[in-house]
Amino acid sequence: MQRIHRTFGLLCGGLLAAAIALQAPDARGEDGVSASRILIGQSAAFTGPASELGNEMRAGALAYFEQVNKRGGVNGRRIEMTSLDDGYEPERASANTKKLINDGVFLLFGYVGTPTSNASMPVFTQAQVPFVGAFTGAESLRNPVNRFVFNIRASYFAETDKIVEQLVNLGLTKIAVFYQNDAYGQAGLAGVERAVKKRNLSISVTGTVERNTIDVGAAVKAIAKTEPQAVVMISAYKSCAAFIKEMKKAGSVPQFINVSFVGSRALASELGETGRGVGITQVVPFPWNVGVPVVKEYQRDFAAYTGKNEYSFTSLEGFIAAKVLTEGLRRTGPNLTRERFLQTMESLSYDTGGFNVSYTPADRAGSHFVELTVITKEGKFLR
């Protein structure tokens, strides 16, 4: 009789444990997911010439995640982000991606740059790990569609088309291109080529700079002598600032206009008084326009997190990307797996508060929002 009771007790205990396991979210242990947290991973430049981009992107995201966690997290789980420095170098980004995946992150988020994202793509694709909200408009992350990639920002094709449209409308048709000699610069160059061809024009001259350098002498010499009316710039803030300063020293003052990746606040700071009139496309709302709900939310949460009101387009992008990611996690529900998350994101349509993001299985663009800004003589921005 004792044996029967013991056997019955073990059976009941086993059934109870099984029932609890079925009720507990992800009891089988999805990578990066526990009962209390979701671990995500980021590789970005936190040192070197592009460091301000990585630091601002991370700060904006953490400002949002902090508020989410204070409210109890997502379906009862805190969001925790591990960030590794890649110095804006592809090889380091690829190695960081392998490490993050091996260390068990649930997904990858907020990478900064085209060459670094491209180098990481084979790694996260093979591992089938979602890759959300990279700070790049490269077409390589949009076409062909990669199931694991979800972009937040508009593409470089959209940005460069807006730039060329504006220049042509102003009667500026002699257009040069200054670009970084890597995947990012080539992606932007391809966008300008596409945009000018659409308007039966051609690029007058090009000049290049190597990534993470400010050796712009050859580019200045090649471009200044052609006396362009405008120069479209596709590089990071230090090299773009160096180029603009040297062009002006050479007596060449065309309309300079940059794509958003340049890092607007950092560029204005680097240029100082020489920045007046320099144009920059933006892919998120104006960070000082509190009439946009997501901007008002960002300002409040960013100031609370940093103790400062040093707002920027880049940290706002990090904030918005974090908000989109969080909404995807929330809609996936408590039984969080990568496959369920991917299915949720593939049909996500979400208004973050005046900034809309949407996906389908065949479209991972996220947003098509682009507007133009200009640096003022005080180093601020006008729309």
C-alpha positions in Angstrom: 0.0 0.0 0.0 2.9 2.4 0.8 4.4 1.6 -2.6 1.0 2.5 -4.3 0.8 5.8 -2.4 4.4 6.6 -3.2 3.9 5.9 -6.9 0.6 7.9 -6.9 2.4 10.8 -5.2 5.3 10.7 -7.7 2.7 10.6 -10.6 0.8 13.6 -9.2 4.0 15.5 -8.5 5.1 14.9 -12.1 1.7 16.0 -13.5 1.9 19.2 -11.3 5.4 20.0 -12.5 4.4 19.5 -16.1 1.4 21.8 -15.6 3.6 24.5 -14.1 6.0 24.1 -16.9 3.2 24.6 -19.4 2.0 27.7 -17.7 5.5 29.2 -17.2 6.6 31.2 -20.2 9.6 29.7 -22.1 10.3 27.2 -19.4 12.4 25.3 -21.9 14.9 28.1 -22.0 15.0 30.2 -25.1 18.4 32.0 -25.5 18.4 35.3 -23.7 15.0 34.8 -22.1 14.4 33.9 -18.4 11.4 34.5 -16.1 12.7 37.9 -15.2 14.7 39.3 -18.1 15.3 39.5 -21.9 18.9 39.9 -22.8 19.7 41.8 -26.1 23.1 42.5 -27.7 24.6 45.5 -29.4 27.8 46.1 -31.3 28.6 49.8 -32.1 31.4 52.4 -32.1 32.0 53.6 -28.5 35.6 54.6 -29.2 37.2 56.2 -32.3 36.1 58.8 -34.8 32.5 57.5 -34.9 32.1 57.0 -31.2 29.5 59.8 -30.7 27.1 57.9 -33.0 27.4 54.7 -30.9 27.2 56.5 -27.6 24.2 58.6 -28.6 22.3 55.6 -30.1 22.9 53.6 -27.0 21.9 56.4 -24.6 18.6 56.9 -26.4 17.8 53.3 -26.3 18.7 52.9 -22.6 16.6 55.9 -21.8 13.5 54.1 -23.1 14.4 50.7 -21.7 14.9 52.2 -18.2 11.3 53.5 -18.2 10.0 50.2 -19.5 11.8 48.4 -16.7 10.5 50.8 -14.1 7.0 49.9 -15.1 7.7 46.2 -14.7 9.3 45.4 -18.0 7.7 43.5 -20.9 5.3 40.9 -19.8 7.0 40.8 -16.5 10.6 40.7 -17.9 13.2 43.5 -17.7 15.1 44.4 -20.9 18.9 44.3 -20.4 21.3 45.3 -23.2 24.9 44.2 -23.5 26.9 46.6 -25.7 30.3 45.8 -27.2 32.7 48.3 -28.8 33.6 47.7 -32.5 35.2 51.0 -33.2 33.2 51.1 -36.5 35.4 48.3 -37.9 33.7 45.4 -39.7 36.0 42.6 -38.4 35.4 43.7 -34.8 31.7 43.9 -35.3 31.6 40.4 -36.8 33.6 39.0 -33.8 31.3 40.9 -31.4 28.3 39.4 -33.1 29.6 35.9 -32.7 30.4 36.6 -29.0 27.0 38.0 -28.3 25.2 35.1 -29.9 27.5 32.6 -28.1 26.8 34.4 -24.8 23.1 33.8 -25.4 21.4 37.1 -26.3 17.8 36.8 -27.5 18.4 39.2 -30.4 20.7 41.9 -31.7 19.8 45.6 -31.7 21.0 49.1 -32.5 24.2 48.3 -34.5 25.8 51.4 -36.0 27.0 51.5 -39.6 26.8 49.8 -42.9 30.2 48.0 -43.0 29.7 46.7 -39.5 26.2 45.5 -40.1 27.1 43.9 -43.4 30.0 42.0 -41.8 27.6 40.8 -39.1 24.8 39.7 -41.4 26.2 36.3 -42.3 26.7 35.5 -38.6 23.3 36.4 -37.3 21.6 35.0 -40.4 23.2 31.6 -40.0 22.3 31.6 -36.3 18.8 32.8 -37.1 18.9 35.6 -34.6 16.7 38.8 -35.2 18.6 42.0 -36.0 16.5 45.1 -35.2 17.0 48.9 -35.6 20.5 49.2 -37.1 21.7 52.8 -37.6 22.2 52.5 -41.4 20.1 53.1 -44.5 22.0 50.6 -46.6 20.1 48.8 -49.3 22.0 45.6 -48.4 19.8 45.3 -45.3 16.6 45.9 -47.3 16.9 44.1 -50.6 16.8 41.2 -50.9 14.7 40.8 -47.8 16.5 39.0 -45.0 13.9 37.5 -42.7 15.9 38.4 -39.5 16.3 42.1 -40.3 14.0 44.8 -39.2 14.9 48.4 -40.2 13.5 51.5 -38.4 14.9 54.3 -40.6 14.4 55.3 -44.2 17.0 54.0 -46.7 19.9 55.9 -48.2 18.1 55.7 -51.5 15.3 57.7 -50.0 17.6 60.2 -48.4 19.7 60.8 -51.5 16.7 61.1 -53.7 15.3 63.8 -51.4 18.7 65.6 -51.5 19.0 65.6 -55.3 15.3 66.6 -55.6 16.0 69.6 -53.4 19.2 70.6 -55.2 17.6 70.4 -58.6 14.6 72.4 -57.5 17.1 75.1 -56.4 18.8 75.0 -59.8 21.9 73.3 -58.5 22.7 70.6 -61.1 26.5 70.4 -61.0 26.7 67.9 -58.2 29.8 66.3 -56.7 29.9 63.4 -54.2 32.4 63.0 -51.3 32.1 59.5 -49.9 33.7 57.1 -47.5 35.5 54.3 -49.4 33.6 51.4 -47.9 30.2 49.8 -48.0 28.5 52.8 -46.4 30.0 55.3 -48.8 29.3 53.1 -51.8 25.7 52.6 -50.7 25.2 56.4 -50.6 27.0 56.9 -53.9 24.7 54.4 -55.5 21.7 56.3 -54.2 23.0 59.6 -55.6 23.7 58.0 -59.0 20.2 56.6 -59.0 18.7 60.0 -58.1 20.6 62.0 -60.7 19.9 59.5 -63.4 16.2 59.7 -62.6 16.5 63.4 -63.5 18.7 62.9 -66.6 21.8 64.2 -64.9 25.1 62.8 -63.9 27.6 63.2 -61.0 30.2 65.8 -62.0 33.1 64.4 -59.9 33.7 62.2 -56.8 36.3 62.1 -54.0 36.9 59.6 -51.3 38.1 59.2 -47.7 39.1 56.0 -45.9 36.9 55.0 -43.0 38.1 56.3 -39.6 40.5 58.8 -41.1 40.4 62.5 -41.9 42.8 62.3 -44.8 40.7 64.4 -47.2 43.4 66.2 -49.2 43.0 64.3 -52.4 39.3 64.5 -52.3 39.4 68.3 -51.8 41.9 68.7 -54.7 39.7 66.6 -57.1 36.4 68.2 -56.2 37.4 71.9 -55.7 38.9 72.3 -59.1 35.7 71.3 -60.8 33.8 74.1 -59.0 30.6 72.1 -58.2 27.4 73.9 -57.1 26.8 71.2 -54.5 28.6 68.3 -52.8 26.6 65.4 -51.4 28.5 63.9 -48.5 28.4 60.3 -47.3 30.9 59.8 -44.5 31.1 60.2 -40.7 31.2 63.6 -38.9 35.0 64.0 -38.4 35.9 63.4 -42.0 33.0 65.4 -43.3 33.9 68.3 -41.1 37.6 68.1 -42.2 36.5 68.1 -45.8 34.2 71.1 -45.5 36.9 73.1 -43.7 39.5 72.3 -46.3 37.2 73.0 -49.2 36.5 76.5 -47.7 40.2 77.1 -47.2 40.7 76.2 -50.9 38.1 78.9 -51.8 35.4 76.5 -52.8 32.0 77.1 -51.1 29.3 74.9 -52.8 26.2 73.8 -51.0 27.3 71.0 -48.7 24.7 68.4 -47.8 25.0 65.2 -45.8 23.0 62.1 -45.2 21.7 61.4 -41.7 24.4 58.9 -40.7 26.9 61.8 -40.4 25.7 62.5 -36.9 24.2 66.0 -36.9 25.1 67.2 -33.4 28.6 65.9 -33.7 29.1 67.5 -37.1 27.8 70.9 -36.0 30.2 70.7 -33.0 33.2 69.7 -35.2 32.5 72.5 -37.7 31.8 75.3 -35.2 31.4 78.6 -37.1 32.1 77.0 -40.4 29.0 74.9 -40.2 26.5 77.6 -41.1 24.4 76.6 -44.0 25.5 72.9 -44.2 22.5 70.7 -44.9 21.7 67.3 -43.4 18.8 64.9 -44.2 17.0 63.5 -41.2 15.1 60.2 -40.8 13.4 60.9 -37.5 11.3 63.8 -36.3 12.9 67.1 -35.1 14.2 66.3 -31.5 13.0 69.8 -30.3 9.5 69.6 -31.7 7.5 68.6 -28.6 4.3 68.8 -30.7 5.2 65.4 -31.9 4.2 63.0 -29.1 7.2 60.6 -29.4 9.6 63.6 -29.2 7.9 64.9 -26.0 8.2 61.4 -24.5 11.8 61.2 -25.6 12.8 64.5 -24.1 11.2 63.6 -20.8 12.8 60.1 -20.5 16.2 61.1 -22.0 16.5 64.0 -19.5 15.5 61.7 -16.6 18.0 59.1 -17.7 21.0 61.3 -18.5 20.3 64.3 -16.2 20.8 66.5 -19.3 18.8 68.0 -22.1 21.4 67.4 -24.8 18.9 66.1 -27.4 20.0 64.8 -30.8 18.7 63.1 -33.9 20.8 60.0 -33.1 19.7 59.5 -29.5 16.1 60.1 -30.7 16.6 57.3 -33.3 17.9 55.0 -30.5 14.8 55.9 -28.4 12.4 55.2 -31.3 14.2 51.9 -32.2 13.9 50.8 -28.6 10.2 51.6 -28.5 9.5 49.6 -31.7 11.5 46.7 -30.4 9.6 46.8 -27.1 6.3 46.9 -28.8 7.3 43.8 -30.9 8.2 42.0 -27.7 5.0 43.0 -25.9 2.8 41.9 -28.8 4.7 38.5 -29.0 3.4 37.7 -25.5 4.8 35.9 -22.5 5.8 32.8 -24.4 8.7 34.5 -26.0 10.7 32.7 -28.7 12.6 34.0 -31.6 10.2 32.4 -34.1 7.2 33.9 -32.4 8.9 37.3 -32.3 9.7 37.1 -36.0 6.1 36.3 -36.9 4.9 39.2 -34.8 7.3 41.7 -36.3 6.5 40.6 -39.9 3.0 42.0 -39.5 3.8 44.9 -37.1 2.2 48.3 -37.9 2.9 50.8 -35.1 2.5 54.5 -34.5 5.3 55.4 -32.0 3.6 58.8 -31.4 3.8 60.7 -34.7 6.3 58.4 -36.3 4.9 55.3 -38.0 6.7 52.0 -38.6 5.4 48.9 -40.4 6.6 45.6 -41.8 5.4 42.8 -44.0 7.1 39.5 -44.9 8.2 41.2 -48.1 9.1 44.7 -46.8 11.5 45.5 -43.9 11.9 49.2 -44.6 10.1 50.3 -41.4 9.8 54.0 -42.3 10.1 56.2 -45.4 10.3 59.5 -43.4 12.9 62.0 -44.7 13.2 65.7 -44.1 16.0 68.3 -44.6 17.7 70.4 -42.0 20.3 73.1 -42.0 23.0 74.1 -39.4 22.6 77.6 -38.1 25.4 80.0 -37.3 24.9 79.1 -33.6 25.4 75.4 -34.3 21.7 74.6 -34.0 19.3 73.2 -36.6 16.5 74.6 -38.8 14.0 72.5 -40.7 
